[in-house]
Amino acid sequence: MPLAMTQMPDPTRPLRIGTRASVLALAQAHETRDRLMAAHGLPSDAFQIVPMTTTGDQIQNRALKEIGGKGLFTREIEEALASGAIDIAVHSMKDMPTIQPDGLVIDCFLPREDVRDAFVSRKYRSIAELPQGAVVGSSSLRRRAQLALRRPDLQLVEFRGNVQTRLRKLDEGVAEATFLAMAGLSRLGMTEVAQSAIEPQDMLPAVAQGCIGVERRAGDSMAGALLAAIHDGPSGQRVTAERAFLARLDGSCETPIAALALLEGGDIWLRGEILRPDGSEALAGERRGPVADGPELGVDLAEELLSRAPTGFFDWR
C-alpha cells in the first residue's frame, strides 16, 4: 500500500540505495527503485543509486574460499548501511551469509526469477555434449562439485568475474564452457547467451538463487514501510526455508550446498543436497509440510543430511 503523504521520505534528500557496482547488481538496484516508484507514486529523483566496490569484486584472481567467502560481497555495503551512508541495500540473496550484522534486517524480497543454472558455451549445447576431458570454468564450489559428480572426466578451473568477463574468457579459450544463473541473464536481457537451462532435478540450484533481497536498518520504520509495499510473500517463504537449511549446515563458500523450495497450495516442498567438495559423493533429501513450518523443515532436513554424512564429509581430500 502506498505511503500517506505525511509518511513520505524527505523530499530534500533522495533515498540512497546501496549496491555492488557490477552491471547485474545495478540492474537489480534499478528494478528495486522502479518497483518503489510504482508502489508509492514517487519520481526517480526521490532515489539515488549508490554503486560500491566490495572486496570480493576487487580480488578476482583467487577462489572465494581462499579470501573469506560470501561476506566479501556484502561487507562494505553493510558497513555503509549501518553507518547511515546509505538507506537500503540491494543484494543477490544467494550471495548473502546466513548471519546478518546486528541492527540490520532483510524482510523484503522481490518476486523470484528463474532459479535454474544456465549452461554457457561457444561450442556445445549441453553438459552431455562436452567431450571427454573438456575444460569447464566456474567459481561456484557447488556447481563444480555437482559437475564432478556427474562428469568426473572434465577438467574444472577457477572462473570468476562478471558475465561479460566470463564470456570473454570463453572467447579466449580459457575454458570450453561455464555456468551462469538464468535469473541474472534474464535481468540483463541476455538469455540468448545460455545454450540451455539446467532443470533442478538435474542440478539443484544454490540456496536463494534468483531472488533479490533488500536490507535495511532494523530501526528505520520509514524504509520498512516503503519496502513492505514491494515485498513478495511467496518468494520470502521459499527463501526463508532454504536459508534455514543453509544456516543449520553452516554453509560457506567451502561447503557445496544446494536447495530449492517450491510452494504447492498451502504446503512447501523443500529439496536439499550436500556434496563432498571434490564431487565424489552427494547426499540429498526432501521435506513437505505447511508453509508456516518452512524454517523448521529446513533445519530438520539439514540435520538429517548431517546425520547421514560421515566425519569429514566437507573436507578436501
C-alpha positions as CSV (number, residue, x, y, z in Angstrom):
1,M,0.0,0.0,0.0
2,P,1.4,3.5,-0.9
3,L,2.6,5.6,2.0
4,A,0.5,8.5,3.1
5,M,1.8,12.0,2.2
6,T,2.9,12.5,5.9
7,Q,4.9,9.3,5.7
8,M,6.8,10.1,2.5
9,P,10.6,10.3,2.5
10,D,12.2,13.7,3.0
11,P,11.8,15.4,-0.4
12,T,15.1,17.3,0.1
13,R,17.2,14.1,0.3
14,P,16.7,11.1,-2.0
15,L,16.6,7.6,-0.6
16,R,20.0,6.1,-1.1
17,I,20.1,2.6,-2.5
18,G,23.4,0.8,-2.0
19,T,24.5,-1.9,-4.4
20,R,27.6,-3.6,-5.9
21,A,28.8,-1.8,-9.0
22,S,28.5,-4.7,-11.4
23,V,26.2,-4.4,-14.4
24,L,23.9,-7.1,-12.9
25,A,23.9,-5.6,-9.4
26,L,23.0,-2.2,-10.9
27,A,20.1,-3.8,-12.9
28,Q,18.8,-5.3,-9.6
29,A,19.1,-1.9,-7.9
30,H,17.2,-0.2,-10.7
31,E,14.5,-2.9,-10.5
32,T,14.1,-2.2,-6.8
33,R,13.9,1.6,-7.4
34,D,11.4,1.1,-10.2
35,R,9.2,-1.1,-8.0
36,L,9.3,1.5,-5.2
37,M,8.5,4.3,-7.6
38,A,5.5,2.4,-8.9
39,A,4.3,1.3,-5.5
40,H,4.4,4.8,-4.0
41,G,3.9,7.1,-7.0
42,L,7.4,8.6,-6.5
43,P,9.6,10.2,-9.2
44,S,13.1,8.8,-10.0
45,D,14.8,11.7,-8.3
46,A,13.4,10.6,-5.0
47,F,16.1,7.9,-5.1
48,Q,19.8,7.8,-5.5
49,I,21.6,4.6,-6.5
50,V,25.0,4.3,-4.8
51,P,27.3,1.8,-6.5
52,M,30.0,0.3,-4.3
53,T,33.0,-1.9,-5.0
54,T,33.4,-4.7,-2.5
55,T,36.4,-6.7,-1.5
56,G,35.0,-9.7,-3.5
57,D,34.8,-7.6,-6.6
58,Q,38.4,-6.3,-6.2
59,I,40.1,-9.6,-5.8
60,Q,39.4,-11.6,-9.0
61,N,42.4,-13.9,-9.2
62,R,41.7,-16.1,-6.2
63,A,38.9,-18.5,-5.2
64,L,36.4,-17.1,-2.7
65,K,37.1,-19.9,-0.2
66,E,40.7,-18.6,0.0
67,I,39.8,-14.9,0.7
68,G,36.8,-15.1,3.1
69,G,33.7,-16.4,1.4
70,K,30.3,-14.8,0.7
71,G,30.7,-11.9,3.1
72,L,33.3,-10.3,0.8
73,F,30.4,-9.2,-1.5
74,T,28.4,-7.5,1.3
75,R,30.8,-6.2,4.0
76,E,31.4,-2.7,2.6
77,I,27.7,-2.3,1.7
78,E,26.5,-3.4,5.1
79,E,29.0,-1.1,6.8
80,A,27.7,1.8,4.8
81,L,24.1,0.8,5.7
82,A,24.9,0.5,9.4
83,S,26.7,3.9,9.4
84,G,23.8,5.7,7.6
85,A,25.8,6.4,4.5
86,I,23.0,4.6,2.5
87,D,19.4,3.9,3.5
88,I,18.8,0.4,2.0
89,A,20.9,-2.2,0.3
90,V,20.0,-4.5,-2.6
91,H,21.6,-8.0,-2.7
92,S,21.5,-11.2,-4.6
93,M,20.3,-13.5,-1.9
94,K,22.5,-16.4,-3.0
95,D,25.5,-14.3,-2.1
96,M,24.3,-13.4,1.4
97,P,25.7,-15.0,4.6
98,T,23.0,-16.5,6.8
99,I,24.1,-14.4,9.8
100,Q,23.5,-10.7,9.4
101,P,25.2,-7.9,11.3
102,D,23.5,-6.6,14.4
103,G,20.9,-3.9,13.7
104,L,20.3,-4.9,10.0
105,V,17.4,-6.9,8.7
106,I,16.3,-8.3,5.3
107,D,12.5,-8.6,5.3
108,C,11.8,-7.5,1.7
109,F,12.2,-10.0,-1.2
110,L,11.3,-9.2,-4.8
111,P,9.5,-11.8,-6.9
112,R,11.9,-14.6,-7.6
113,E,13.2,-15.1,-11.1
114,D,14.2,-18.3,-12.9
115,V,16.1,-20.5,-10.4
116,R,17.9,-22.6,-12.9
117,D,21.6,-22.7,-13.8
118,A,22.5,-21.7,-17.4
119,F,24.9,-23.8,-19.4
120,V,27.1,-21.4,-21.4
121,S,29.4,-22.4,-24.2
122,R,30.5,-21.2,-27.6
123,K,30.7,-24.7,-29.0
124,Y,28.4,-27.1,-27.1
125,R,24.7,-27.1,-26.2
126,S,24.7,-29.1,-23.0
127,I,26.8,-30.8,-20.4
128,A,26.2,-34.1,-22.2
129,E,27.8,-32.7,-25.4
130,L,31.1,-31.8,-23.7
131,P,33.9,-34.1,-25.0
132,Q,36.0,-36.2,-22.6
133,G,38.5,-34.0,-20.7
134,A,36.9,-30.7,-21.7
135,V,37.8,-27.7,-19.6
136,V,34.9,-26.1,-17.7
137,G,35.3,-22.9,-15.7
138,S,33.3,-22.0,-12.6
139,S,33.8,-20.0,-9.4
140,S,31.0,-21.9,-7.6
141,L,32.1,-24.8,-5.4
142,R,28.5,-26.1,-5.6
143,R,28.5,-26.2,-9.4
144,R,32.0,-27.7,-9.6
145,A,31.1,-30.5,-7.1
146,Q,27.8,-31.2,-8.9
147,L,29.6,-31.3,-12.3
148,A,32.4,-33.5,-10.9
149,L,29.9,-35.9,-9.6
150,R,28.2,-36.3,-13.0
151,R,31.2,-35.9,-15.2
152,P,34.4,-36.8,-13.3
153,D,36.3,-36.8,-16.6
154,L,36.0,-33.0,-17.0
155,Q,38.8,-30.5,-16.1
156,L,37.4,-27.8,-13.7
157,V,39.2,-24.5,-13.4
158,E,38.5,-21.3,-11.4
159,F,36.4,-18.8,-13.4
160,R,35.5,-15.6,-11.6
161,G,34.2,-12.2,-12.9
162,N,31.0,-10.7,-14.2
163,V,29.0,-12.0,-17.1
164,Q,31.0,-10.1,-19.7
165,T,34.3,-11.2,-18.2
166,R,33.3,-14.8,-18.3
167,L,32.1,-14.6,-21.9
168,R,35.4,-13.1,-22.8
169,K,37.3,-15.9,-21.2
170,L,35.3,-18.4,-23.2
171,D,36.2,-16.5,-26.4
172,E,39.9,-16.6,-25.3
173,G,39.8,-20.3,-24.9
174,V,40.3,-20.4,-21.1
175,A,37.5,-22.9,-20.9
176,E,35.0,-24.5,-23.3
177,A,32.0,-24.0,-21.0
178,T,30.8,-22.3,-17.9
179,F,27.7,-21.7,-15.8
180,L,25.7,-18.6,-15.0
181,A,22.4,-18.1,-13.3
182,M,19.4,-17.8,-15.6
183,A,18.0,-15.1,-13.4
184,G,21.0,-12.9,-13.9
185,L,20.9,-13.4,-17.7
186,S,17.1,-12.6,-17.7
187,R,17.6,-9.4,-15.7
188,L,20.4,-8.3,-18.1
189,G,18.2,-9.2,-21.2
190,M,20.8,-11.8,-22.2
191,T,19.0,-15.1,-22.0
192,E,20.3,-15.9,-25.5
193,V,23.7,-16.4,-24.0
194,A,22.6,-19.7,-22.5
195,Q,22.9,-22.7,-24.7
196,S,20.4,-24.5,-22.3
197,A,18.9,-24.1,-18.9
198,I,19.6,-27.0,-16.5
199,E,16.5,-28.3,-14.7
200,P,16.6,-28.5,-10.9
201,Q,16.2,-32.3,-11.0
202,D,19.5,-32.4,-12.9
203,M,21.4,-29.8,-11.0
204,L,19.8,-28.4,-7.8
205,P,20.4,-24.6,-7.6
206,A,22.1,-22.6,-5.0
207,V,20.1,-21.5,-1.9
208,A,18.0,-18.5,-2.8
209,Q,19.2,-18.4,-6.4
210,G,17.2,-15.9,-8.5
211,C,16.0,-13.9,-5.5
212,I,16.7,-10.2,-4.7
213,G,16.6,-9.2,-1.1
214,V,16.6,-5.6,0.2
215,E,18.3,-4.9,3.5
216,R,17.6,-2.0,5.9
217,R,18.4,-0.8,9.4
218,A,16.1,-2.6,11.9
219,G,15.0,0.7,13.5
220,D,14.3,2.5,10.2
221,S,10.5,2.4,10.1
222,M,10.3,4.6,7.1
223,A,12.4,2.2,5.0
224,G,10.4,-0.6,6.4
225,A,7.1,0.9,5.3
226,L,8.5,1.7,1.9
227,L,9.8,-1.8,1.3
228,A,6.7,-3.6,2.7
229,A,4.8,-2.4,-0.4
230,I,7.1,-4.3,-2.8
231,H,7.7,-7.4,-0.7
232,D,6.7,-10.7,-2.4
233,G,5.5,-13.0,0.3
234,P,5.8,-16.4,-1.6
235,S,9.4,-15.6,-2.6
236,G,10.2,-14.8,1.0
237,Q,8.6,-18.0,2.3
238,R,10.7,-20.1,-0.1
239,V,13.9,-18.3,0.5
240,T,13.5,-18.4,4.3
241,A,13.1,-22.2,4.3
242,E,16.2,-22.6,2.1
243,R,18.3,-20.3,4.2
244,A,17.3,-22.1,7.4
245,F,18.6,-25.3,5.7
246,L,21.8,-23.5,4.8
247,A,22.2,-21.9,8.3
248,R,22.0,-25.3,10.1
249,L,24.7,-26.6,7.8
250,D,26.8,-23.6,8.5
251,G,27.1,-23.1,4.7
252,S,30.0,-21.1,3.3
253,C,31.9,-21.0,0.0
254,E,33.8,-24.1,1.3
255,T,30.7,-26.2,1.5
256,P,28.9,-27.3,-1.6
257,I,25.2,-27.0,-0.7
258,A,22.1,-26.8,-2.9
259,A,18.4,-26.3,-2.1
260,L,15.1,-25.4,-3.6
261,A,11.7,-24.8,-2.0
262,L,8.5,-24.7,-4.0
263,L,5.0,-23.8,-2.8
264,E,2.2,-26.2,-3.5
265,G,-1.1,-24.8,-2.3
266,G,-0.7,-24.3,1.5
267,D,2.4,-26.6,1.6
268,I,6.1,-26.1,0.9
269,W,8.3,-28.7,-0.8
270,L,12.0,-28.4,0.1
271,R,14.7,-30.3,-1.6
272,G,18.3,-30.2,-0.3
273,E,21.7,-31.6,-1.3
274,I,25.2,-31.6,0.2
275,L,28.3,-32.7,-1.7
276,R,31.9,-33.5,-1.0
277,P,34.0,-30.6,-2.4
278,D,35.6,-33.0,-4.9
279,G,32.2,-34.2,-6.1
280,S,32.9,-37.8,-5.1
281,E,29.7,-38.2,-3.1
282,A,26.4,-36.4,-2.6
283,L,23.6,-36.8,-0.1
284,A,20.1,-35.5,-0.8
285,G,16.7,-35.4,0.9
286,E,13.4,-33.5,0.9
287,R,10.6,-32.4,3.2
288,R,7.0,-31.4,2.7
289,G,4.8,-29.6,5.2
290,P,2.8,-26.4,5.9
291,V,4.3,-23.2,4.5
292,A,4.5,-21.7,8.0
293,D,6.8,-24.6,9.0
294,G,9.3,-23.8,6.3
295,P,12.2,-22.8,8.5
296,E,11.7,-25.8,10.8
297,L,11.6,-28.1,7.7
298,G,14.9,-26.6,6.5
299,V,16.6,-27.3,9.9
300,D,15.2,-30.8,10.1
301,L,16.3,-31.7,6.5
302,A,19.8,-30.3,7.3
303,E,20.0,-32.4,10.4
304,E,19.1,-35.5,8.5
305,L,21.8,-34.9,5.9
306,L,24.3,-34.2,8.6
307,S,23.4,-37.4,10.4
308,R,24.0,-39.3,7.2
309,A,27.3,-37.6,6.3
310,P,30.5,-39.4,7.5
311,T,33.0,-37.4,9.6
312,G,35.0,-35.0,7.3
313,F,32.4,-35.0,4.6
314,F,33.1,-31.4,3.7
315,D,36.9,-31.7,4.0
316,W,39.0,-31.5,0.9
317,R,40.6,-34.8,0.0
